[in-house]
């Protein structure tokens, strides 16, 4: 099986959910991830803060991402799937896709580092 990363992009212009909404959303998310784990296809993942730094050529470092940016990277998980079709099929059930402007990006992980 290959590994794929699912990148969760959120539309920040839609506002923040209420604590009650967030509780419902998180339960849906954990249920979805639990279903992937039950199939032995979950490798890991985490959420990401909105604070960060962007490094550019010539030693340029900027603050970011900014809340003014419409789309931010909210988190990721790594899954195992036999091919892109299976990875996309698992990603389609992500409850984040119920949110207006949210997206899930599916990318195959390819090795560039040698394991010792």
PDB file as gemmi writes it, atoms N, CA and C in Angstrom:
CRYST1    1.000    1.000    1.000  90.00  90.00  90.00 P 1                      
ATOM      1  N   UNK A   1       0.841  -1.190   0.000  1.00  0.00           N  
ATOM      2  CA  UNK A   1       0.000   0.000   0.000  1.00  0.00           C  
ATOM      3  C   UNK A   1       0.875   1.239   0.000  1.00  0.00           C  
ATOM      4  N   UNK A   2       0.404   2.263  -0.653  1.00  0.00           N  
ATOM      5  CA  UNK A   2       1.089   3.546  -0.671  1.00  0.00           C  
ATOM      6  C   UNK A   2       0.529   4.426   0.442  1.00  0.00           C  
ATOM      7  N   UNK A   3       1.292   5.466   0.777  1.00  0.00           N  
ATOM      8  CA  UNK A   3       0.803   6.443   1.752  1.00  0.00           C  
ATOM      9  C   UNK A   3       0.415   7.727   1.022  1.00  0.00           C  
ATOM     10  N   UNK A   4      -0.652   8.333   1.508  1.00  0.00           N  
ATOM     11  CA  UNK A   4      -1.162   9.583   0.958  1.00  0.00           C  
ATOM     12  C   UNK A   4      -1.376  10.557   2.106  1.00  0.00           C  
ATOM     13  N   UNK A   5      -1.124  11.819   1.846  1.00  0.00           N  
ATOM     14  CA  UNK A   5      -1.424  12.841   2.839  1.00  0.00           C  
ATOM     15  C   UNK A   5      -2.700  13.545   2.390  1.00  0.00           C  
ATOM     16  N   UNK A   6      -3.615  13.732   3.330  1.00  0.00           N  
ATOM     17  CA  UNK A   6      -4.825  14.508   3.083  1.00  0.00           C  
ATOM     18  C   UNK A   6      -4.617  15.845   3.771  1.00  0.00           C  
ATOM     19  N   UNK A   7      -4.566  16.904   2.986  1.00  0.00           N  
ATOM     20  CA  UNK A   7      -4.346  18.259   3.501  1.00  0.00           C  
ATOM     21  C   UNK A   7      -5.688  18.969   3.606  1.00  0.00           C  
ATOM     22  N   UNK A   8      -5.985  19.473   4.789  1.00  0.00           N  
ATOM     23  CA  UNK A   8      -7.276  20.112   5.041  1.00  0.00           C  
ATOM     24  C   UNK A   8      -7.133  21.626   4.951  1.00  0.00           C  
ATOM     25  N   UNK A   9      -7.794  22.200   3.953  1.00  0.00           N  
ATOM     26  CA  UNK A   9      -7.785  23.644   3.750  1.00  0.00           C  
ATOM     27  C   UNK A   9      -9.127  24.209   4.199  1.00  0.00           C  
ATOM     28  N   UNK A  10      -9.074  25.259   5.020  1.00  0.00           N  
ATOM     29  CA  UNK A  10     -10.306  25.870   5.514  1.00  0.00           C  
ATOM     30  C   UNK A  10     -10.433  27.300   5.008  1.00  0.00           C  
ATOM     31  N   UNK A  11     -11.647  27.693   4.691  1.00  0.00           N  
ATOM     32  CA  UNK A  11     -11.952  29.054   4.274  1.00  0.00           C  
ATOM     33  C   UNK A  11     -12.136  29.889   5.534  1.00  0.00           C  
ATOM     34  N   UNK A  12     -11.177  30.763   5.814  1.00  0.00           N  
ATOM     35  CA  UNK A  12     -11.197  31.559   7.035  1.00  0.00           C  
ATOM     36  C   UNK A  12     -12.215  32.705   6.989  1.00  0.00           C  
ATOM     37  N   UNK A  13     -12.734  33.004   5.799  1.00  0.00           N  
ATOM     38  CA  UNK A  13     -13.685  34.112   5.696  1.00  0.00           C  
ATOM     39  C   UNK A  13     -15.079  33.721   6.176  1.00  0.00           C  
ATOM     40  N   UNK A  14     -15.285  32.433   6.442  1.00  0.00           N  
ATOM     41  CA  UNK A  14     -16.614  31.963   6.848  1.00  0.00           C  
ATOM     42  C   UNK A  14     -16.863  32.151   8.343  1.00  0.00           C  
ATOM     43  N   UNK A  15     -15.866  32.611   9.085  1.00  0.00           N  
ATOM     44  CA  UNK A  15     -16.039  32.839  10.515  1.00  0.00           C  
ATOM     45  C   UNK A  15     -15.775  31.578  11.323  1.00  0.00           C  
ATOM     46  N   UNK A  16     -15.676  31.763  12.622  1.00  0.00           N  
ATOM     47  CA  UNK A  16     -15.390  30.652  13.524  1.00  0.00           C  
ATOM     48  C   UNK A  16     -16.680  30.013  13.997  1.00  0.00           C  
ATOM     49  N   UNK A  17     -16.660  28.683  14.173  1.00  0.00           N  
ATOM     50  CA  UNK A  17     -17.860  28.018  14.691  1.00  0.00           C  
ATOM     51  C   UNK A  17     -18.045  28.319  16.178  1.00  0.00           C  
ATOM     52  N   UNK A  18     -19.262  28.195  16.643  1.00  0.00           N  
ATOM     53  CA  UNK A  18     -19.529  28.335  18.070  1.00  0.00           C  
ATOM     54  C   UNK A  18     -18.926  27.120  18.771  1.00  0.00           C  
ATOM     55  N   UNK A  19     -18.721  27.181  20.086  1.00  0.00           N  
ATOM     56  CA  UNK A  19     -18.214  26.006  20.801  1.00  0.00           C  
ATOM     57  C   UNK A  19     -19.095  24.769  20.597  1.00  0.00           C  
ATOM     58  N   UNK A  20     -20.400  24.964  20.530  1.00  0.00           N  
ATOM     59  CA  UNK A  20     -21.311  23.841  20.316  1.00  0.00           C  
ATOM     60  C   UNK A  20     -21.126  23.245  18.923  1.00  0.00           C  
ATOM     61  N   UNK A  21     -21.004  24.111  17.908  1.00  0.00           N  
ATOM     62  CA  UNK A  21     -20.775  23.639  16.545  1.00  0.00           C  
ATOM     63  C   UNK A  21     -19.438  22.919  16.447  1.00  0.00           C  
ATOM     64  N   UNK A  22     -18.420  23.478  17.094  1.00  0.00           N  
ATOM     65  CA  UNK A  22     -17.096  22.873  17.061  1.00  0.00           C  
ATOM     66  C   UNK A  22     -17.116  21.477  17.670  1.00  0.00           C  
ATOM     67  N   UNK A  23     -17.867  21.297  18.735  1.00  0.00           N  
ATOM     68  CA  UNK A  23     -17.989  19.988  19.373  1.00  0.00           C  
ATOM     69  C   UNK A  23     -18.604  18.971  18.396  1.00  0.00           C  
ATOM     70  N   UNK A  24     -19.649  19.386  17.690  1.00  0.00           N  
ATOM     71  CA  UNK A  24     -20.290  18.511  16.700  1.00  0.00           C  
ATOM     72  C   UNK A  24     -19.318  18.198  15.568  1.00  0.00           C  
ATOM     73  N   UNK A  25     -18.631  19.222  15.055  1.00  0.00           N  
ATOM     74  CA  UNK A  25     -17.692  19.030  13.949  1.00  0.00           C  
ATOM     75  C   UNK A  25     -16.558  18.089  14.351  1.00  0.00           C  
ATOM     76  N   UNK A  26     -16.031  18.255  15.555  1.00  0.00           N  
ATOM     77  CA  UNK A  26     -14.921  17.419  16.001  1.00  0.00           C  
ATOM     78  C   UNK A  26     -15.359  15.961  16.180  1.00  0.00           C  
ATOM     79  N   UNK A  27     -16.576  15.748  16.649  1.00  0.00           N  
ATOM     80  CA  UNK A  27     -17.080  14.372  16.780  1.00  0.00           C  
ATOM     81  C   UNK A  27     -17.185  13.729  15.398  1.00  0.00           C  
ATOM     82  N   UNK A  28     -17.725  14.475  14.431  1.00  0.00           N  
ATOM     83  CA  UNK A  28     -17.830  13.947  13.071  1.00  0.00           C  
ATOM     84  C   UNK A  28     -16.441  13.611  12.515  1.00  0.00           C  
ATOM     85  N   UNK A  29     -15.488  14.499  12.751  1.00  0.00           N  
ATOM     86  CA  UNK A  29     -14.119  14.289  12.272  1.00  0.00           C  
ATOM     87  C   UNK A  29     -13.506  13.043  12.920  1.00  0.00           C  
ATOM     88  N   UNK A  30     -13.624  12.941  14.248  1.00  0.00           N  
ATOM     89  CA  UNK A  30     -13.033  11.791  14.950  1.00  0.00           C  
ATOM     90  C   UNK A  30     -13.715  10.481  14.553  1.00  0.00           C  
ATOM     91  N   UNK A  31     -15.010  10.517  14.309  1.00  0.00           N  
ATOM     92  CA  UNK A  31     -15.710   9.323  13.829  1.00  0.00           C  
ATOM     93  C   UNK A  31     -15.185   8.909  12.455  1.00  0.00           C  
ATOM     94  N   UNK A  32     -14.974   9.885  11.575  1.00  0.00           N  
ATOM     95  CA  UNK A  32     -14.452   9.617  10.235  1.00  0.00           C  
ATOM     96  C   UNK A  32     -13.048   9.026  10.311  1.00  0.00           C  
ATOM     97  N   UNK A  33     -12.162   9.662  11.095  1.00  0.00           N  
ATOM     98  CA  UNK A  33     -10.800   9.143  11.245  1.00  0.00           C  
ATOM     99  C   UNK A  33     -10.832   7.765  11.898  1.00  0.00           C  
ATOM    100  N   UNK A  34     -11.721   7.572  12.871  1.00  0.00           N  
ATOM    101  CA  UNK A  34     -11.856   6.268  13.516  1.00  0.00           C  
ATOM    102  C   UNK A  34     -12.228   5.175  12.525  1.00  0.00           C  
ATOM    103  N   UNK A  35     -13.074   5.516  11.557  1.00  0.00           N  
ATOM    104  CA  UNK A  35     -13.447   4.557  10.515  1.00  0.00           C  
ATOM    105  C   UNK A  35     -12.261   4.176   9.644  1.00  0.00           C  
ATOM    106  N   UNK A  36     -11.410   5.149   9.340  1.00  0.00           N  
ATOM    107  CA  UNK A  36     -10.196   4.871   8.560  1.00  0.00           C  
ATOM    108  C   UNK A  36      -9.246   4.005   9.393  1.00  0.00           C  
ATOM    109  N   UNK A  37      -9.097   4.343  10.678  1.00  0.00           N  
ATOM    110  CA  UNK A  37      -8.225   3.566  11.566  1.00  0.00           C  
ATOM    111  C   UNK A  37      -8.730   2.130  11.718  1.00  0.00           C  
ATOM    112  N   UNK A  38     -10.048   1.954  11.765  1.00  0.00           N  
ATOM    113  CA  UNK A  38     -10.626   0.616  11.904  1.00  0.00           C  
ATOM    114  C   UNK A  38     -10.281  -0.271  10.704  1.00  0.00           C  
ATOM    115  N   UNK A  39      -9.994   0.366   9.559  1.00  0.00           N  
ATOM    116  CA  UNK A  39      -9.590  -0.373   8.356  1.00  0.00           C  
ATOM    117  C   UNK A  39      -8.074  -0.566   8.305  1.00  0.00           C  
ATOM    118  N   UNK A  40      -7.394  -0.117   9.362  1.00  0.00           N  
ATOM    119  CA  UNK A  40      -5.935  -0.202   9.441  1.00  0.00           C  
ATOM    120  C   UNK A  40      -5.259   0.626   8.345  1.00  0.00           C  
ATOM    121  N   UNK A  41      -5.866   1.797   8.025  1.00  0.00           N  
ATOM    122  CA  UNK A  41      -5.339   2.649   6.960  1.00  0.00           C  
ATOM    123  C   UNK A  41      -4.949   4.034   7.455  1.00  0.00           C  
ATOM    124  N   UNK A  42      -4.935   4.243   8.766  1.00  0.00           N  
ATOM    125  CA  UNK A  42      -4.575   5.541   9.347  1.00  0.00           C  
ATOM    126  C   UNK A  42      -3.132   5.483   9.828  1.00  0.00           C  
ATOM    127  N   UNK A  43      -2.304   6.428   9.373  1.00  0.00           N  
ATOM    128  CA  UNK A  43      -0.894   6.452   9.785  1.00  0.00           C  
ATOM    129  C   UNK A  43      -0.586   7.569  10.767  1.00  0.00           C  
ATOM    130  N   UNK A  44      -1.420   8.608  10.843  1.00  0.00           N  
ATOM    131  CA  UNK A  44      -1.163   9.710  11.768  1.00  0.00           C  
ATOM    132  C   UNK A  44      -1.634  11.026  11.192  1.00  0.00           C  
ATOM    133  N   UNK A  45      -1.425  12.075  11.945  1.00  0.00           N  
ATOM    134  CA  UNK A  45      -1.795  13.411  11.490  1.00  0.00           C  
ATOM    135  C   UNK A  45      -2.033  14.337  12.656  1.00  0.00           C  
ATOM    136  N   UNK A  46      -2.324  15.591  12.354  1.00  0.00           N  
ATOM    137  CA  UNK A  46      -2.544  16.579  13.403  1.00  0.00           C  
ATOM    138  C   UNK A  46      -3.142  17.850  12.814  1.00  0.00           C  
ATOM    139  N   UNK A  47      -3.637  18.695  13.690  1.00  0.00           N  
ATOM    140  CA  UNK A  47      -4.085  20.020  13.283  1.00  0.00           C  
ATOM    141  C   UNK A  47      -2.908  20.977  13.298  1.00  0.00           C  
ATOM    142  N   UNK A  48      -3.070  22.118  12.669  1.00  0.00           N  
ATOM    143  CA  UNK A  48      -2.018  23.124  12.610  1.00  0.00           C  
ATOM    144  C   UNK A  48      -2.550  24.464  13.106  1.00  0.00           C  
ATOM    145  N   UNK A  49      -1.685  25.233  13.763  1.00  0.00           N  
ATOM    146  CA  UNK A  49      -2.087  26.563  14.215  1.00  0.00           C  
ATOM    147  C   UNK A  49      -2.137  27.509  13.017  1.00  0.00           C  
ATOM    148  N   UNK A  50      -2.773  28.643  13.195  1.00  0.00           N  
ATOM    149  CA  UNK A  50      -2.812  29.638  12.118  1.00  0.00           C  
ATOM    150  C   UNK A  50      -1.554  30.499  12.125  1.00  0.00           C  
ATOM    151  N   UNK A  51      -0.745  30.411  13.177  1.00  0.00           N  
ATOM    152  CA  UNK A  51       0.501  31.173  13.260  1.00  0.00           C  
ATOM    153  C   UNK A  51       1.615  30.384  12.595  1.00  0.00           C  
ATOM    154  N   UNK A  52       2.502  31.067  11.907  1.00  0.00           N  
ATOM    155  CA  UNK A  52       3.614  30.386  11.276  1.00  0.00           C  
ATOM    156  C   UNK A  52       4.612  31.364  10.695  1.00  0.00           C  
ATOM    157  N   UNK A  53       5.601  30.850  10.006  1.00  0.00           N  
ATOM    158  CA  UNK A  53       6.604  31.645   9.307  1.00  0.00           C  
ATOM    159  C   UNK A  53       6.758  31.069   7.909  1.00  0.00           C  
ATOM    160  N   UNK A  54       7.046  31.937   6.961  1.00  0.00           N  
ATOM    161  CA  UNK A  54       7.274  31.527   5.581  1.00  0.00           C  
ATOM    162  C   UNK A  54       8.718  31.870   5.237  1.00  0.00           C  
ATOM    163  N   UNK A  55       9.474  30.864   4.803  1.00  0.00           N  
ATOM    164  CA  UNK A  55      10.857  31.072   4.408  1.00  0.00           C  
ATOM    165  C   UNK A  55      10.928  31.138   2.895  1.00  0.00           C  
ATOM    166  N   UNK A  56      11.687  32.125   2.404  1.00  0.00           N  
ATOM    167  CA  UNK A  56      11.835  32.340   0.967  1.00  0.00           C  
ATOM    168  C   UNK A  56      13.318  32.380   0.624  1.00  0.00           C  
ATOM    169  N   UNK A  57      13.646  32.316  -0.668  1.00  0.00           N  
ATOM    170  CA  UNK A  57      15.059  32.401  -1.053  1.00  0.00           C  
ATOM    171  C   UNK A  57      15.712  33.684  -0.521  1.00  0.00           C  
ATOM    172  N   UNK A  58      17.024  33.660  -0.455  1.00  0.00           N  
ATOM    173  CA  UNK A  58      17.838  34.792  -0.015  1.00  0.00           C  
ATOM    174  C   UNK A  58      17.614  35.138   1.454  1.00  0.00           C  
ATOM    175  N   UNK A  59      17.341  34.113   2.267  1.00  0.00           N  
ATOM    176  CA  UNK A  59      17.195  34.264   3.716  1.00  0.00           C  
ATOM    177  C   UNK A  59      16.071  35.230   4.118  1.00  0.00           C  
ATOM    178  N   UNK A  60      15.011  35.267   3.342  1.00  0.00           N  
ATOM    179  CA  UNK A  60      13.854  36.098   3.662  1.00  0.00           C  
ATOM    180  C   UNK A  60      12.866  35.251   4.469  1.00  0.00           C  
ATOM    181  N   UNK A  61      12.501  35.761   5.643  1.00  0.00           N  
ATOM    182  CA  UNK A  61      11.540  35.082   6.514  1.00  0.00           C  
ATOM    183  C   UNK A  61      10.428  36.072   6.829  1.00  0.00           C  
ATOM    184  N   UNK A  62       9.189  35.662   6.579  1.00  0.00           N  
ATOM    185  CA  UNK A  62       8.048  36.531   6.854  1.00  0.00           C  
ATOM    186  C   UNK A  62       7.103  35.841   7.827  1.00  0.00           C  
ATOM    187  N   UNK A  63       6.318  36.636   8.539  1.00  0.00           N  
ATOM    188  CA  UNK A  63       5.269  36.081   9.370  1.00  0.00           C  
ATOM    189  C   UNK A  63       4.166  35.579   8.462  1.00  0.00           C  
ATOM    190  N   UNK A  64       3.406  34.638   8.954  1.00  0.00           N  
ATOM    191  CA  UNK A  64       2.294  34.136   8.167  1.00  0.00           C  
ATOM    192  C   UNK A  64       1.967  32.722   8.578  1.00  0.00           C  
ATOM    193  N   UNK A  65       0.938  32.134   8.080  1.00  0.00           N  
ATOM    194  CA  UNK A  65      -0.054  32.763   7.212  1.00  0.00           C  
ATOM    195  C   UNK A  65      -0.905  33.757   7.982  1.00  0.00           C  
ATOM    196  N   UNK A  66      -1.595  34.586   7.278  1.00  0.00           N  
ATOM    197  CA  UNK A  66      -2.406  35.619   7.905  1.00  0.00           C  
ATOM    198  C   UNK A  66      -3.876  35.266   7.856  1.00  0.00           C  
ATOM    199  N   UNK A  67      -4.616  35.690   8.866  1.00  0.00           N  
ATOM    200  CA  UNK A  67      -6.055  35.429   8.928  1.00  0.00           C  
ATOM    201  C   UNK A  67      -6.793  36.077   7.763  1.00  0.00           C  
ATOM    202  N   UNK A  68      -6.195  37.119   7.173  1.00  0.00           N  
ATOM    203  CA  UNK A  68      -6.847  37.792   6.047  1.00  0.00           C  
ATOM    204  C   UNK A  68      -6.860  36.915   4.801  1.00  0.00           C  
ATOM    205  N   UNK A  69      -5.957  35.946   4.758  1.00  0.00           N  
ATOM    206  CA  UNK A  69      -5.912  35.040   3.615  1.00  0.00           C  
ATOM    207  C   UNK A  69      -7.149  34.153   3.678  1.00  0.00           C  
ATOM    208  N   UNK A  70      -7.813  34.004   2.558  1.00  0.00           N  
ATOM    209  CA  UNK A  70      -9.065  33.250   2.536  1.00  0.00           C  
ATOM    210  C   UNK A  70      -8.865  31.805   2.965  1.00  0.00           C  
ATOM    211  N   UNK A  71      -7.877  31.142   2.414  1.00  0.00           N  
ATOM    212  CA  UNK A  71      -7.712  29.716   2.657  1.00  0.00           C  
ATOM    213  C   UNK A  71      -6.434  29.458   3.452  1.00  0.00           C  
ATOM    214  N   UNK A  72      -6.561  28.691   4.530  1.00  0.00           N  
ATOM    215  CA  UNK A  72      -5.395  28.313   5.310  1.00  0.00           C  
ATOM    216  C   UNK A  72      -5.327  26.796   5.435  1.00  0.00           C  
ATOM    217  N   UNK A  73      -4.133  26.299   5.683  1.00  0.00           N  
ATOM    218  CA  UNK A  73      -3.933  24.876   5.905  1.00  0.00           C  
ATOM    219  C   UNK A  73      -4.234  24.604   7.377  1.00  0.00           C  
ATOM    220  N   UNK A  74      -5.290  23.841   7.633  1.00  0.00           N  
ATOM    221  CA  UNK A  74      -5.758  23.614   9.001  1.00  0.00           C  
ATOM    222  C   UNK A  74      -5.155  22.366   9.629  1.00  0.00           C  
ATOM    223  N   UNK A  75      -4.721  21.419   8.829  1.00  0.00           N  
ATOM    224  CA  UNK A  75      -4.159  20.188   9.367  1.00  0.00           C  
ATOM    225  C   UNK A  75      -4.007  19.148   8.288  1.00  0.00           C  
ATOM    226  N   UNK A  76      -3.616  17.944   8.713  1.00  0.00           N  
ATOM    227  CA  UNK A  76      -3.406  16.865   7.755  1.00  0.00           C  
ATOM    228  C   UNK A  76      -3.483  15.528   8.467  1.00  0.00           C  
ATOM    229  N   UNK A  77      -3.731  14.487   7.686  1.00  0.00           N  
ATOM    230  CA  UNK A  77      -3.555  13.121   8.154  1.00  0.00           C  
ATOM    231  C   UNK A  77      -2.848  12.348   7.055  1.00  0.00           C  
ATOM    232  N   UNK A  78      -2.226  11.258   7.439  1.00  0.00           N  
ATOM    233  CA  UNK A  78      -1.579  10.361   6.490  1.00  0.00           C  
ATOM    234  C   UNK A  78      -2.353   9.048   6.529  1.00  0.00           C  
ATOM    235  N   UNK A  79      -2.721   8.585   5.343  1.00  0.00           N  
ATOM    236  CA  UNK A  79      -3.478   7.336   5.233  1.00  0.00           C  
ATOM    237  C   UNK A  79      -2.752   6.365   4.314  1.00  0.00           C  
ATOM    238  N   UNK A  80      -3.145   5.107   4.395  1.00  0.00           N  
ATOM    239  CA  UNK A  80      -2.638   4.075   3.492  1.00  0.00           C  
ATOM    240  C   UNK A  80      -3.763   3.710   2.531  1.00  0.00           C  
ATOM    241  N   UNK A  81      -3.412   3.596   1.257  1.00  0.00           N  
ATOM    242  CA  UNK A  81      -4.403   3.217   0.244  1.00  0.00           C  
ATOM    243  C   UNK A  81      -3.673   2.512  -0.889  1.00  0.00           C  
ATOM    244  N   UNK A  82      -4.418   1.675  -1.612  1.00  0.00           N  
ATOM    245  CA  UNK A  82      -3.786   0.930  -2.707  1.00  0.00           C  
ATOM    246  C   UNK A  82      -3.471   1.822  -3.898  1.00  0.00           C  
ATOM    247  N   UNK A  83      -4.243   2.931  -4.070  1.00  0.00           N  
ATOM    248  CA  UNK A  83      -4.013   3.834  -5.188  1.00  0.00           C  
ATOM    249  C   UNK A  83      -4.750   5.154  -4.932  1.00  0.00           C  
ATOM    250  N   UNK A  84      -4.620   6.088  -5.877  1.00  0.00           N  
ATOM    251  CA  UNK A  84      -5.270   7.388  -5.744  1.00  0.00           C  
ATOM    252  C   UNK A  84      -6.782   7.259  -5.607  1.00  0.00           C  
ATOM    253  N   UNK A  85      -7.372   6.351  -6.370  1.00  0.00           N  
ATOM    254  CA  UNK A  85      -8.827   6.196  -6.322  1.00  0.00           C  
ATOM    255  C   UNK A  85      -9.309   5.837  -4.925  1.00  0.00           C  
ATOM    256  N   UNK A  86      -8.609   4.916  -4.269  1.00  0.00           N  
ATOM    257  CA  UNK A  86      -9.007   4.552  -2.916  1.00  0.00           C  
ATOM    258  C   UNK A  86      -8.772   5.709  -1.945  1.00  0.00           C  
ATOM    259  N   UNK A  87      -7.654   6.409  -2.100  1.00  0.00           N  
ATOM    260  CA  UNK A  87      -7.370   7.551  -1.225  1.00  0.00           C  
ATOM    261  C   UNK A  87      -8.437   8.631  -1.381  1.00  0.00           C  
ATOM    262  N   UNK A  88      -8.820   8.912  -2.609  1.00  0.00           N  
ATOM    263  CA  UNK A  88      -9.866   9.915  -2.868  1.00  0.00           C  
ATOM    264  C   UNK A  88     -11.199   9.442  -2.295  1.00  0.00           C  
ATOM    265  N   UNK A  89     -11.479   8.167  -2.429  1.00  0.00           N  
ATOM    266  CA  UNK A  89     -12.722   7.624  -1.886  1.00  0.00           C  
ATOM    267  C   UNK A  89     -12.790   7.818  -0.370  1.00  0.00           C  
ATOM    268  N   UNK A  90     -11.684   7.572   0.327  1.00  0.00           N  
ATOM    269  CA  UNK A  90     -11.647   7.797   1.774  1.00  0.00           C  
ATOM    270  C   UNK A  90     -11.790   9.284   2.092  1.00  0.00           C  
ATOM    271  N   UNK A  91     -11.141  10.133   1.301  1.00  0.00           N  
ATOM    272  CA  UNK A  91     -11.176  11.580   1.541  1.00  0.00           C  
ATOM    273  C   UNK A  91     -12.563  12.174   1.295  1.00  0.00           C  
ATOM    274  N   UNK A  92     -13.316  11.616   0.362  1.00  0.00           N  
ATOM    275  CA  UNK A  92     -14.645  12.139   0.042  1.00  0.00           C  
ATOM    276  C   UNK A  92     -15.580  12.177   1.248  1.00  0.00           C  
ATOM    277  N   UNK A  93     -15.363  11.286   2.202  1.00  0.00           N  
ATOM    278  CA  UNK A  93     -16.234  11.217   3.381  1.00  0.00           C  
ATOM    279  C   UNK A  93     -15.821  12.185   4.477  1.00  0.00           C  
ATOM    280  N   UNK A  94     -14.772  12.971   4.254  1.00  0.00           N  
ATOM    281  CA  UNK A  94     -14.301  13.907   5.283  1.00  0.00           C  
ATOM    282  C   UNK A  94     -15.388  14.935   5.599  1.00  0.00           C  
ATOM    283  N   UNK A  95     -15.766  15.061   6.866  1.00  0.00           N  
ATOM    284  CA  UNK A  95     -16.820  16.011   7.230  1.00  0.00           C  
ATOM    285  C   UNK A  95     -16.438  17.469   7.005  1.00  0.00           C  
ATOM    286  N   UNK A  96     -15.154  17.765   6.844  1.00  0.00           N  
ATOM    287  CA  UNK A  96     -14.750  19.148   6.545  1.00  0.00           C  
ATOM    288  C   UNK A  96     -15.344  19.622   5.225  1.00  0.00           C  
ATOM    289  N   UNK A  97     -15.632  18.688   4.335  1.00  0.00           N  
ATOM    290  CA  UNK A  97     -16.175  19.060   3.025  1.00  0.00           C  
ATOM    291  C   UNK A  97     -17.601  19.586   3.114  1.00  0.00           C  
ATOM    292  N   UNK A  98     -18.223  19.472   4.285  1.00  0.00           N  
ATOM    293  CA  UNK A  98     -19.552  20.051   4.491  1.00  0.00           C  
ATOM    294  C   UNK A  98     -19.470  21.560   4.681  1.00  0.00           C  
ATOM    295  N   UNK A  99     -18.278  22.075   4.982  1.00  0.00           N  
ATOM    296  CA  UNK A  99     -18.085  23.505   5.204  1.00  0.00           C  
ATOM    297  C   UNK A  99     -17.867  24.248   3.902  1.00  0.00           C  
ATOM    298  N   UNK A 100     -18.583  25.316   3.730  1.00  0.00           N  
ATOM    299  CA  UNK A 100     -18.473  26.139   2.528  1.00  0.00           C  
ATOM    300  C   UNK A 100     -17.034  26.622   2.342  1.00  0.00           C  
ATOM    301  N   UNK A 101     -16.467  26.373   1.172  1.00  0.00           N  
ATOM    302  CA  UNK A 101     -15.122  26.849   0.860  1.00  0.00           C  
ATOM    303  C   UNK A 101     -13.995  25.955   1.347  1.00  0.00           C  
ATOM    304  N   UNK A 102     -14.294  24.922   2.121  1.00  0.00           N  
ATOM    305  CA  UNK A 102     -13.258  24.019   2.604  1.00  0.00           C  
ATOM    306  C   UNK A 102     -12.903  23.010   1.517  1.00  0.00           C  
ATOM    307  N   UNK A 103     -11.649  22.552   1.519  1.00  0.00           N  
ATOM    308  CA  UNK A 103     -11.211  21.555   0.556  1.00  0.00           C  
ATOM    309  C   UNK A 103     -10.316  20.532   1.249  1.00  0.00           C  
ATOM    310  N   UNK A 104     -10.218  19.351   0.639  1.00  0.00           N  
ATOM    311  CA  UNK A 104      -9.280  18.318   1.069  1.00  0.00           C  
ATOM    312  C   UNK A 104      -8.418  18.000  -0.146  1.00  0.00           C  
ATOM    313  N   UNK A 105      -7.124  18.187   0.010  1.00  0.00           N  
ATOM    314  CA  UNK A 105      -6.170  17.899  -1.060  1.00  0.00           C  
ATOM    315  C   UNK A 105      -5.558  16.533  -0.799  1.00  0.00           C  
ATOM    316  N   UNK A 106      -5.520  15.673  -1.810  1.00  0.00           N  
ATOM    317  CA  UNK A 106      -4.951  14.333  -1.681  1.00  0.00           C  
ATOM    318  C   UNK A 106      -3.645  14.296  -2.457  1.00  0.00           C  
ATOM    319  N   UNK A 107      -2.556  13.947  -1.750  1.00  0.00           N  
ATOM    320  CA  UNK A 107      -1.239  13.880  -2.387  1.00  0.00           C  
ATOM    321  C   UNK A 107      -0.552  12.578  -2.002  1.00  0.00           C  
ATOM    322  N   UNK A 108      -0.001  11.897  -2.969  1.00  0.00           N  
ATOM    323  CA  UNK A 108       0.759  10.677  -2.701  1.00  0.00           C  
ATOM    324  C   UNK A 108       2.101  11.073  -2.099  1.00  0.00           C  
ATOM    325  N   UNK A 109       2.505  10.344  -1.073  1.00  0.00           N  
ATOM    326  CA  UNK A 109       3.801  10.597  -0.442  1.00  0.00           C  
ATOM    327  C   UNK A 109       4.857   9.785  -1.197  1.00  0.00           C  
ATOM    328  N   UNK A 110       5.877  10.480  -1.640  1.00  0.00           N  
ATOM    329  CA  UNK A 110       6.960   9.788  -2.325  1.00  0.00           C  
ATOM    330  C   UNK A 110       8.234   9.957  -1.500  1.00  0.00           C  
ATOM    331  N   UNK A 111       9.033   8.935  -1.438  1.00  0.00           N  
ATOM    332  CA  UNK A 111      10.237   8.973  -0.621  1.00  0.00           C  
ATOM    333  C   UNK A 111      11.356   9.729  -1.303  1.00  0.00           C  
ATOM    334  N   UNK A 112      11.955  10.653  -0.589  1.00  0.00           N  
ATOM    335  CA  UNK A 112      13.139  11.350  -1.092  1.00  0.00           C  
ATOM    336  C   UNK A 112      14.292  11.238  -0.098  1.00  0.00           C  
ATOM    337  N   UNK A 113      14.012  10.670   1.068  1.00  0.00           N  
ATOM    338  CA  UNK A 113      15.037  10.519   2.097  1.00  0.00           C  
ATOM    339  C   UNK A 113      15.348   9.040   2.275  1.00  0.00           C  
ATOM    340  N   UNK A 114      16.603   8.724   2.399  1.00  0.00           N  
ATOM    341  CA  UNK A 114      17.003   7.352   2.648  1.00  0.00           C  
ATOM    342  C   UNK A 114      16.809   7.016   4.112  1.00  0.00           C  
ATOM    343  N   UNK A 115      16.319   5.815   4.376  1.00  0.00           N  
ATOM    344  CA  UNK A 115      16.179   5.349   5.751  1.00  0.00           C  
ATOM    345  C   UNK A 115      17.482   4.673   6.155  1.00  0.00           C  
ATOM    346  N   UNK A 116      17.937   4.986   7.353  1.00  0.00           N  
ATOM    347  CA  UNK A 116      19.172   4.348   7.852  1.00  0.00           C  
ATOM    348  C   UNK A 116      18.882   2.992   8.427  1.00  0.00           C  
TER     349      UNK A 116                                                      
END                                                                             
